[in-house]
Amino acid sequence: MQACSGDMLLEALVACAGVTLSAVATSLGIPIQECTLRAEGDLDFRGTLGVSKEAPVGFKEIRLEIALESSASAEQLSKLLELTERYCVVAQILKVAVPVHAAYRP
């Protein structure tokens, strides 16, 4: 049983967004009765598996869906989503595409 790196990335996004949403909701005093987060993405496995050098490696697009039950107003929920997206570290890293430098150390 091996973990798929793409799945792990999506799981990290969901986990980070969930923790961030909870913190923002608490800070804004927004009650949440129930919340479900889901992430999915489009990826060409030919690149990831090394089948085609022309196919890109990684996701072309990622979508994060947040379904929640709350007595908050639409305006409050909109602000909650905006701030969750702004302060979610994983989402921001994916949006900005931070350079990653790998090095071998014996």
VOGU-591654 format. One record per atom (N, C-alpha, C): x, y, z; atom name. Coordinates in steps of 0.02 Angstrom, whole numbers, always signed. Layout:
N
<mivex px="X" py="Y" pz="Z" a="CA"/>
...
***
This chain:
106
<mivex px="+42" py="-59" pz="+0" a="N"/>
<mivex px="+0" py="+0" pz="+0" a="CA"/>
<mivex px="+44" py="+62" pz="+0" a="C"/>
<mivex px="+41" py="+99" pz="-54" a="N"/>
<mivex px="+79" py="+160" pz="-59" a="CA"/>
<mivex px="+32" py="+219" pz="-66" a="C"/>
<mivex px="+49" py="+273" pz="-33" a="N"/>
<mivex px="+9" py="+334" pz="-38" a="CA"/>
<mivex px="+25" py="+368" pz="-104" a="C"/>
<mivex px="-26" py="+397" pz="-134" a="N"/>
<mivex px="-18" py="+435" pz="-196" a="CA"/>
<mivex px="-3" py="+507" pz="-177" a="C"/>
<mivex px="+50" py="+534" pz="-205" a="N"/>
<mivex px="+71" py="+602" pz="-187" a="CA"/>
<mivex px="+17" py="+654" pz="-205" a="C"/>
<mivex px="-18" py="+643" pz="-260" a="N"/>
<mivex px="-72" py="+689" pz="-279" a="CA"/>
<mivex px="-128" py="+688" pz="-228" a="C"/>
<mivex px="-146" py="+629" pz="-204" a="N"/>
<mivex px="-197" py="+624" pz="-152" a="CA"/>
<mivex px="-174" py="+658" pz="-88" a="C"/>
<mivex px="-110" py="+649" pz="-71" a="N"/>
<mivex px="-83" py="+680" pz="-11" a="CA"/>
<mivex px="-86" py="+756" pz="-15" a="C"/>
<mivex px="-73" py="+783" pz="-73" a="N"/>
<mivex px="-76" py="+856" pz="-83" a="CA"/>
<mivex px="-147" py="+881" pz="-73" a="C"/>
<mivex px="-196" py="+846" pz="-103" a="N"/>
<mivex px="-266" py="+866" pz="-95" a="CA"/>
<mivex px="-288" py="+859" pz="-22" a="C"/>
<mivex px="-265" py="+807" pz="+12" a="N"/>
<mivex px="-281" py="+797" pz="+82" a="CA"/>
<mivex px="-251" py="+854" pz="+125" a="C"/>
<mivex px="-191" py="+875" pz="+108" a="N"/>
<mivex px="-160" py="+931" pz="+144" a="CA"/>
<mivex px="-200" py="+994" pz="+135" a="C"/>
<mivex px="-224" py="+1006" pz="+74" a="N"/>
<mivex px="-265" py="+1065" pz="+61" a="CA"/>
<mivex px="-330" py="+1063" pz="+101" a="C"/>
<mivex px="-363" py="+1006" pz="+102" a="N"/>
<mivex px="-426" py="+999" pz="+140" a="CA"/>
<mivex px="-413" py="+1009" pz="+214" a="C"/>
<mivex px="-361" py="+978" pz="+240" a="N"/>
<mivex px="-345" py="+984" pz="+312" a="CA"/>
<mivex px="-330" py="+1057" pz="+330" a="C"/>
<mivex px="-289" py="+1089" pz="+291" a="N"/>
<mivex px="-270" py="+1158" pz="+305" a="CA"/>
<mivex px="-330" py="+1205" pz="+300" a="C"/>
<mivex px="-370" py="+1196" pz="+248" a="N"/>
<mivex px="-429" py="+1238" pz="+239" a="CA"/>
<mivex px="-479" py="+1227" pz="+295" a="C"/>
<mivex px="-486" py="+1165" pz="+318" a="N"/>
<mivex px="-532" py="+1150" pz="+373" a="CA"/>
<mivex px="-511" py="+1183" pz="+438" a="C"/>
<mivex px="-448" py="+1178" pz="+455" a="N"/>
<mivex px="-422" py="+1209" pz="+516" a="CA"/>
<mivex px="-427" py="+1285" pz="+511" a="C"/>
<mivex px="-411" py="+1312" pz="+453" a="N"/>
<mivex px="-414" py="+1385" pz="+442" a="CA"/>
<mivex px="-486" py="+1409" pz="+447" a="C"/>
<mivex px="-532" py="+1374" pz="+414" a="N"/>
<mivex px="-603" py="+1393" pz="+416" a="CA"/>
<mivex px="-629" py="+1393" pz="+487" a="C"/>
<mivex px="-611" py="+1343" pz="+525" a="N"/>
<mivex px="-633" py="+1339" pz="+595" a="CA"/>
<mivex px="-607" py="+1398" pz="+636" a="C"/>
<mivex px="-544" py="+1414" pz="+626" a="N"/>
<mivex px="-514" py="+1470" pz="+663" a="CA"/>
<mivex px="-545" py="+1537" pz="+643" a="C"/>
<mivex px="-557" py="+1546" pz="+579" a="N"/>
<mivex px="-587" py="+1608" pz="+555" a="CA"/>
<mivex px="-659" py="+1614" pz="+580" a="C"/>
<mivex px="-696" py="+1559" pz="+577" a="N"/>
<mivex px="-766" py="+1559" pz="+601" a="CA"/>
<mivex px="-768" py="+1577" pz="+675" a="C"/>
<mivex px="-724" py="+1549" pz="+714" a="N"/>
<mivex px="-721" py="+1564" pz="+785" a="CA"/>
<mivex px="-705" py="+1638" pz="+796" a="C"/>
<mivex px="-656" py="+1663" pz="+759" a="N"/>
<mivex px="-635" py="+1732" pz="+765" a="CA"/>
<mivex px="-692" py="+1781" pz="+747" a="C"/>
<mivex px="-730" py="+1764" pz="+696" a="N"/>
<mivex px="-785" py="+1807" pz="+673" a="CA"/>
<mivex px="-850" py="+1794" pz="+710" a="C"/>
<mivex px="-851" py="+1743" pz="+752" a="N"/>
<mivex px="-912" py="+1725" pz="+788" a="CA"/>
<mivex px="-966" py="+1696" pz="+744" a="C"/>
<mivex px="-944" py="+1660" pz="+692" a="N"/>
<mivex px="-991" py="+1628" pz="+646" a="CA"/>
<mivex px="-1004" py="+1557" pz="+669" a="C"/>
<mivex px="-1067" py="+1541" pz="+685" a="N"/>
<mivex px="-1082" py="+1473" pz="+707" a="CA"/>
<mivex px="-1084" py="+1425" pz="+647" a="C"/>
<mivex px="-1053" py="+1367" pz="+656" a="N"/>
<mivex px="-1054" py="+1315" pz="+604" a="CA"/>
<mivex px="-1082" py="+1251" pz="+635" a="C"/>
<mivex px="-1137" py="+1228" pz="+607" a="N"/>
<mivex px="-1167" py="+1166" pz="+632" a="CA"/>
<mivex px="-1133" py="+1105" pz="+601" a="C"/>
<mivex px="-1118" py="+1110" pz="+538" a="N"/>
<mivex px="-1086" py="+1054" pz="+503" a="CA"/>
<mivex px="-1047" py="+1080" pz="+444" a="C"/>
<mivex px="-990" py="+1048" pz="+430" a="N"/>
<mivex px="-949" py="+1070" pz="+374" a="CA"/>
<mivex px="-914" py="+1010" pz="+342" a="C"/>
<mivex px="-914" py="+1009" pz="+276" a="N"/>
<mivex px="-879" py="+957" pz="+238" a="CA"/>
<mivex px="-837" py="+990" pz="+185" a="C"/>
<mivex px="-774" py="+971" pz="+182" a="N"/>
<mivex px="-729" py="+998" pz="+131" a="CA"/>
<mivex px="-708" py="+942" pz="+84" a="C"/>
<mivex px="-701" py="+960" pz="+21" a="N"/>
<mivex px="-682" py="+910" pz="-29" a="CA"/>
<mivex px="-637" py="+944" pz="-80" a="C"/>
<mivex px="-583" py="+911" pz="-99" a="N"/>
<mivex px="-538" py="+938" pz="-150" a="CA"/>
<mivex px="-531" py="+886" pz="-206" a="C"/>
<mivex px="-529" py="+911" pz="-266" a="N"/>
<mivex px="-517" py="+867" pz="-324" a="CA"/>
<mivex px="-476" py="+906" pz="-375" a="C"/>
<mivex px="-442" py="+870" pz="-417" a="N"/>
<mivex px="-400" py="+903" pz="-465" a="CA"/>
<mivex px="-395" py="+866" pz="-530" a="C"/>
<mivex px="-372" py="+902" pz="-582" a="N"/>
<mivex px="-362" py="+873" pz="-648" a="CA"/>
<mivex px="-287" py="+861" pz="-658" a="C"/>
<mivex px="-271" py="+801" pz="-677" a="N"/>
<mivex px="-201" py="+782" pz="-683" a="CA"/>
<mivex px="-193" py="+733" pz="-741" a="C"/>
<mivex px="-140" py="+741" pz="-779" a="N"/>
<mivex px="-125" py="+696" pz="-835" a="CA"/>
<mivex px="-75" py="+645" pz="-810" a="C"/>
<mivex px="-98" py="+584" pz="-799" a="N"/>
<mivex px="-55" py="+532" pz="-770" a="CA"/>
<mivex px="+3" py="+513" pz="-815" a="C"/>
<mivex px="-2" py="+528" pz="-880" a="N"/>
<mivex px="+54" py="+512" pz="-925" a="CA"/>
<mivex px="+118" py="+548" pz="-903" a="C"/>
<mivex px="+111" py="+611" pz="-881" a="N"/>
<mivex px="+169" py="+649" pz="-858" a="CA"/>
<mivex px="+194" py="+624" pz="-791" a="C"/>
<mivex px="+148" py="+613" pz="-745" a="N"/>
<mivex px="+166" py="+592" pz="-677" a="CA"/>
<mivex px="+199" py="+523" pz="-677" a="C"/>
<mivex px="+176" py="+479" pz="-721" a="N"/>
<mivex px="+204" py="+411" pz="-723" a="CA"/>
<mivex px="+263" py="+406" pz="-771" a="C"/>
<mivex px="+283" py="+461" pz="-803" a="N"/>
<mivex px="+340" py="+460" pz="-847" a="CA"/>
<mivex px="+327" py="+427" pz="-914" a="C"/>
<mivex px="+264" py="+420" pz="-933" a="N"/>
<mivex px="+246" py="+388" pz="-996" a="CA"/>
<mivex px="+258" py="+435" pz="-1054" a="C"/>
<mivex px="+248" py="+500" pz="-1043" a="N"/>
<mivex px="+257" py="+550" pz="-1096" a="CA"/>
<mivex px="+296" py="+609" pz="-1068" a="C"/>
<mivex px="+350" py="+626" pz="-1102" a="N"/>
<mivex px="+390" py="+684" pz="-1081" a="CA"/>
<mivex px="+355" py="+750" pz="-1097" a="C"/>
<mivex px="+307" py="+747" pz="-1143" a="N"/>
<mivex px="+270" py="+807" pz="-1163" a="CA"/>
<mivex px="+213" py="+823" pz="-1115" a="C"/>
<mivex px="+189" py="+773" pz="-1081" a="N"/>
<mivex px="+134" py="+784" pz="-1034" a="CA"/>
<mivex px="+160" py="+816" pz="-970" a="C"/>
<mivex px="+125" py="+867" pz="-944" a="N"/>
<mivex px="+149" py="+899" pz="-882" a="CA"/>
<mivex px="+143" py="+853" pz="-822" a="C"/>
<mivex px="+187" py="+864" pz="-774" a="N"/>
<mivex px="+186" py="+826" pz="-711" a="CA"/>
<mivex px="+147" py="+869" pz="-661" a="C"/>
<mivex px="+98" py="+839" pz="-631" a="N"/>
<mivex px="+60" py="+875" pz="-580" a="CA"/>
<mivex px="-9" py="+896" pz="-603" a="C"/>
<mivex px="-43" py="+933" pz="-559" a="N"/>
<mivex px="-111" py="+954" pz="-571" a="CA"/>
<mivex px="-114" py="+1013" pz="-619" a="C"/>
<mivex px="-164" py="+1012" pz="-662" a="N"/>
<mivex px="-178" py="+1070" pz="-706" a="CA"/>
<mivex px="-225" py="+1118" pz="-670" a="C"/>
<mivex px="-269" py="+1090" pz="-628" a="N"/>
<mivex px="-317" py="+1131" pz="-591" a="CA"/>
<mivex px="-339" py="+1093" pz="-529" a="C"/>
<mivex px="-351" py="+1130" pz="-475" a="N"/>
<mivex px="-375" py="+1101" pz="-413" a="CA"/>
<mivex px="-437" py="+1140" pz="-391" a="C"/>
<mivex px="-488" py="+1104" pz="-369" a="N"/>
<mivex px="-549" py="+1136" pz="-345" a="CA"/>
<mivex px="-561" py="+1115" pz="-273" a="C"/>
<mivex px="-577" py="+1164" pz="-231" a="N"/>
<mivex px="-593" py="+1152" pz="-161" a="CA"/>
<mivex px="-666" py="+1170" pz="-151" a="C"/>
<mivex px="-705" py="+1122" pz="-127" a="N"/>
<mivex px="-776" py="+1132" pz="-115" a="CA"/>
<mivex px="-789" py="+1131" pz="-39" a="C"/>
<mivex px="-823" py="+1182" pz="-15" a="N"/>
<mivex px="-840" py="+1185" pz="+56" a="CA"/>
<mivex px="-916" py="+1187" pz="+62" a="C"/>
<mivex px="-943" py="+1137" pz="+94" a="N"/>
<mivex px="-1015" py="+1134" pz="+107" a="CA"/>
<mivex px="-1025" py="+1142" pz="+181" a="C"/>
<mivex px="-1065" py="+1191" pz="+201" a="N"/>
<mivex px="-1075" py="+1199" pz="+273" a="CA"/>
<mivex px="-1146" py="+1221" pz="+289" a="C"/>
<mivex px="-1165" py="+1203" pz="+350" a="N"/>
<mivex px="-1229" py="+1224" pz="+378" a="CA"/>
<mivex px="-1214" py="+1275" pz="+432" a="C"/>
<mivex px="-1247" py="+1333" pz="+425" a="N"/>
<mivex px="-1236" py="+1387" pz="+473" a="CA"/>
<mivex px="-1296" py="+1433" pz="+472" a="C"/>
<mivex px="-1309" py="+1465" pz="+528" a="N"/>
<mivex px="-1362" py="+1515" pz="+532" a="CA"/>
<mivex px="-1337" py="+1584" pz="+512" a="C"/>
<mivex px="-1274" py="+1589" pz="+492" a="N"/>
<mivex px="-1244" py="+1653" pz="+472" a="CA"/>
<mivex px="-1275" py="+1678" pz="+407" a="C"/>
<mivex px="-1269" py="+1743" pz="+397" a="N"/>
<mivex px="-1295" py="+1774" pz="+335" a="CA"/>
<mivex px="-1250" py="+1756" pz="+276" a="C"/>
<mivex px="-1276" py="+1766" pz="+216" a="N"/>
<mivex px="-1237" py="+1754" pz="+155" a="CA"/>
<mivex px="-1174" py="+1798" pz="+154" a="C"/>
<mivex px="-1181" py="+1859" pz="+179" a="N"/>
<mivex px="-1124" py="+1905" pz="+181" a="CA"/>
<mivex px="-1070" py="+1879" pz="+228" a="C"/>
<mivex px="-1090" py="+1853" pz="+286" a="N"/>
<mivex px="-1042" py="+1825" pz="+334" a="CA"/>
<mivex px="-1008" py="+1764" pz="+305" a="C"/>
<mivex px="-1046" py="+1721" pz="+272" a="N"/>
<mivex px="-1017" py="+1660" pz="+242" a="CA"/>
<mivex px="-969" py="+1678" pz="+185" a="C"/>
<mivex px="-985" py="+1729" pz="+148" a="N"/>
<mivex px="-941" py="+1752" pz="+95" a="CA"/>
<mivex px="-875" py="+1776" pz="+124" a="C"/>
<mivex px="-878" py="+1813" pz="+178" a="N"/>
<mivex px="-818" py="+1837" pz="+212" a="CA"/>
<mivex px="-778" py="+1779" pz="+241" a="C"/>
<mivex px="-813" py="+1730" pz="+268" a="N"/>
<mivex px="-781" py="+1670" pz="+296" a="CA"/>
<mivex px="-742" py="+1633" pz="+241" a="C"/>
<mivex px="-772" py="+1625" pz="+183" a="N"/>
<mivex px="-738" py="+1592" pz="+127" a="CA"/>
<mivex px="-678" py="+1633" pz="+104" a="C"/>
<mivex px="-687" py="+1699" pz="+98" a="N"/>
<mivex px="-633" py="+1742" pz="+76" a="CA"/>
<mivex px="-572" py="+1738" pz="+122" a="C"/>
<mivex px="-585" py="+1741" pz="+188" a="N"/>
<mivex px="-530" py="+1739" pz="+236" a="CA"/>
<mivex px="-500" py="+1670" pz="+243" a="C"/>
<mivex px="-541" py="+1618" pz="+236" a="N"/>
<mivex px="-514" py="+1550" pz="+236" a="CA"/>
<mivex px="-465" py="+1541" pz="+179" a="C"/>
<mivex px="-485" py="+1563" pz="+121" a="N"/>
<mivex px="-441" py="+1557" pz="+62" a="CA"/>
<mivex px="-377" py="+1599" pz="+71" a="C"/>
<mivex px="-384" py="+1658" pz="+99" a="N"/>
<mivex px="-326" py="+1702" pz="+109" a="CA"/>
<mivex px="-276" py="+1674" pz="+159" a="C"/>
<mivex px="-300" py="+1644" pz="+213" a="N"/>
<mivex px="-255" py="+1622" pz="+267" a="CA"/>
<mivex px="-237" py="+1548" pz="+266" a="C"/>
<mivex px="-264" py="+1511" pz="+219" a="N"/>
<mivex px="-246" py="+1440" pz="+212" a="CA"/>
<mivex px="-177" py="+1435" pz="+180" a="C"/>
<mivex px="-128" py="+1413" pz="+219" a="N"/>
<mivex px="-59" py="+1411" pz="+196" a="CA"/>
<mivex px="-51" py="+1367" pz="+133" a="C"/>
<mivex px="-81" py="+1309" pz="+133" a="N"/>
<mivex px="-74" py="+1263" pz="+77" a="CA"/>
<mivex px="-105" py="+1293" pz="+14" a="C"/>
<mivex px="-164" py="+1323" pz="+20" a="N"/>
<mivex px="-196" py="+1355" pz="-38" a="CA"/>
<mivex px="-152" py="+1410" pz="-66" a="C"/>
<mivex px="-124" py="+1451" pz="-23" a="N"/>
<mivex px="-81" py="+1506" pz="-46" a="CA"/>
<mivex px="-18" py="+1481" pz="-80" a="C"/>
<mivex px="+11" py="+1428" pz="-53" a="N"/>
<mivex px="+71" py="+1400" pz="-85" a="CA"/>
<mivex px="+55" py="+1374" pz="-154" a="C"/>
<mivex px="-3" py="+1341" pz="-161" a="N"/>
<mivex px="-23" py="+1315" pz="-226" a="CA"/>
<mivex px="-37" py="+1371" pz="-276" a="C"/>
<mivex px="-68" py="+1425" pz="-252" a="N"/>
<mivex px="-85" py="+1481" pz="-296" a="CA"/>
<mivex px="-23" py="+1519" pz="-319" a="C"/>
<mivex px="+25" py="+1528" pz="-274" a="N"/>
<mivex px="+84" py="+1568" pz="-288" a="CA"/>
<mivex px="+139" py="+1526" pz="-321" a="C"/>
<mivex px="+135" py="+1461" pz="-313" a="N"/>
<mivex px="+186" py="+1416" pz="-340" a="CA"/>
<mivex px="+256" py="+1434" pz="-315" a="C"/>
<mivex px="+265" py="+1425" pz="-250" a="N"/>
<mivex px="+329" py="+1440" pz="-218" a="CA"/>
<mivex px="+384" py="+1396" pz="-247" a="C"/>
<mivex px="+441" py="+1425" pz="-263" a="N"/>
<mivex px="+497" py="+1384" pz="-289" a="CA"/>
<mivex px="+519" py="+1332" pz="-237" a="C"/>
<mivex px="+533" py="+1272" pz="-261" a="N"/>
<mivex px="+558" py="+1218" pz="-218" a="CA"/>
<mivex px="+627" py="+1199" pz="-244" a="C"/>
<mivex px="+675" py="+1195" pz="-199" a="N"/>
<mivex px="+743" py="+1177" pz="-218" a="CA"/>
<mivex px="+762" py="+1113" pz="-183" a="C"/>
<mivex px="+777" py="+1062" pz="-221" a="N"/>
<mivex px="+798" py="+998" pz="-192" a="CA"/>
<mivex px="+874" py="+992" pz="-196" a="C"/>
<mivex px="+903" py="+963" pz="-144" a="N"/>
<mivex px="+975" py="+955" pz="-143" a="CA"/>
<mivex px="+991" py="+887" pz="-113" a="C"/>
<mivex px="+1042" py="+856" pz="-139" a="N"/>
<mivex px="+1065" py="+792" pz="-112" a="CA"/>
<mivex px="+1119" py="+806" pz="-60" a="C"/>
<mivex px="+1114" py="+773" pz="-2" a="N"/>
<mivex px="+1165" py="+780" pz="+49" a="CA"/>
<mivex px="+1185" py="+709" pz="+71" a="C"/>
<mivex px="+1249" py="+693" pz="+62" a="N"/>
<mivex px="+1272" py="+626" pz="+81" a="CA"/>
<mivex px="+1273" py="+617" pz="+157" a="C"/>
***
